[in-house]
Amino acid sequence: MSDRPLKPDETKIWRHVSQTVSPRRRIKGKGSAKPLPTREDFANMLRIPAPDAAPIKSIPQSLDVNQDKRVRRGRVEIDAKIDLHDMTQISAKPALHRAIMRAANRNKFCLLVVTGKGLRGDGVLRRNFPNWIADPAVRPLIASYAPAHIRHGGSGAWYVFLKR
């Protein structure tokens, strides 16, 4: 913009416009519903979890050729879903195990687990997911797992196929 003075007709228009507008009000309380982190939360974030005793044998990645095709094309019928966003590792693992057990008890076949991508695509939940489902508590319930199709969350989500 230039620093020239306003002409009389421009000044008249500016006064009229400035009387019709008001500053935007910020509504307090809107936004994140999450409580503010406590000192314990920060301490838990900094604490490095103990590595698992031994790597657990992996679950097979695929059931059969037809199932793989349906997964690649995004034609998987999702029976249940759990979203692990905004959870810590400590709370996400038990929540995942409860969801798998609940889905298995209700005779569901496909569980969509949304872990999120994390920063730069290397999220903690996403990285630990294969170890969590290989846990002996839920491993007998799981037939296989696969990364989700882009329409179901892409690389930030997983399909967990349960045994019938």
DADA-V639154 format. One record per backbone hydrogen bond with DSSP energy under -1.0 kcal/mol. NH is the residue of the N-H (numbers start at 1). CO is the residue of the C=O. E is the energy in kcal/mol with one decimal. If there is no record, write none. Layout:
nh=NH co=CO e=E
nh=NH co=CO e=E
This chain:
nh=11 co=7 e=-2.6
nh=12 co=8 e=-2.0
nh=13 co=9 e=-1.8
nh=14 co=10 e=-2.7
nh=15 co=11 e=-2.4
nh=16 co=12 e=-1.9
nh=17 co=13 e=-2.5
nh=18 co=14 e=-2.8
nh=19 co=15 e=-1.3
nh=42 co=38 e=-1.9
nh=43 co=39 e=-2.4
nh=44 co=40 e=-2.7
nh=45 co=41 e=-2.0
nh=46 co=42 e=-1.8
nh=47 co=43 e=-1.6
nh=68 co=64 e=-2.1
nh=69 co=65 e=-2.1
nh=70 co=66 e=-2.2
nh=71 co=67 e=-2.2
nh=72 co=68 e=-2.6
nh=73 co=69 e=-2.0
nh=75 co=70 e=-2.5
nh=79 co=110 e=-2.0
nh=80 co=110 e=-1.5
nh=82 co=112 e=-2.6
nh=84 co=114 e=-3.1
nh=87 co=84 e=-1.4
nh=92 co=88 e=-2.6
nh=93 co=89 e=-1.8
nh=95 co=91 e=-1.4
nh=96 co=92 e=-2.6
nh=97 co=93 e=-2.4
nh=98 co=94 e=-2.6
nh=99 co=95 e=-2.2
nh=100 co=96 e=-2.4
nh=101 co=97 e=-2.4
nh=102 co=98 e=-2.6
nh=103 co=99 e=-2.5
nh=104 co=100 e=-2.4
nh=105 co=101 e=-2.3
nh=106 co=102 e=-1.4
nh=107 co=104 e=-1.3
nh=108 co=103 e=-2.8
nh=111 co=160 e=-2.6
nh=112 co=80 e=-2.9
nh=113 co=158 e=-3.0
nh=114 co=82 e=-2.9
nh=115 co=156 e=-1.6
nh=116 co=156 e=-2.9
nh=121 co=118 e=-1.3
nh=122 co=119 e=-2.0
nh=123 co=117 e=-1.6
nh=127 co=123 e=-2.1
nh=128 co=124 e=-2.2
nh=129 co=125 e=-1.3
nh=132 co=128 e=-2.1
nh=133 co=129 e=-2.1
nh=135 co=132 e=-1.0
nh=138 co=135 e=-1.4
nh=139 co=135 e=-2.3
nh=141 co=138 e=-1.7
nh=142 co=139 e=-1.1
nh=143 co=161 e=-3.0
nh=144 co=161 e=-1.6
nh=146 co=159 e=-2.2
nh=148 co=157 e=-2.3
nh=152 co=149 e=-1.8
nh=153 co=150 e=-1.0
nh=154 co=149 e=-2.6
nh=156 co=153 e=-1.9
nh=157 co=154 e=-1.6
nh=158 co=113 e=-2.4
nh=159 co=146 e=-3.5
nh=160 co=111 e=-2.6
nh=161 co=144 e=-2.8
nh=162 co=109 e=-3.1
nh=163 co=141 e=-2.6
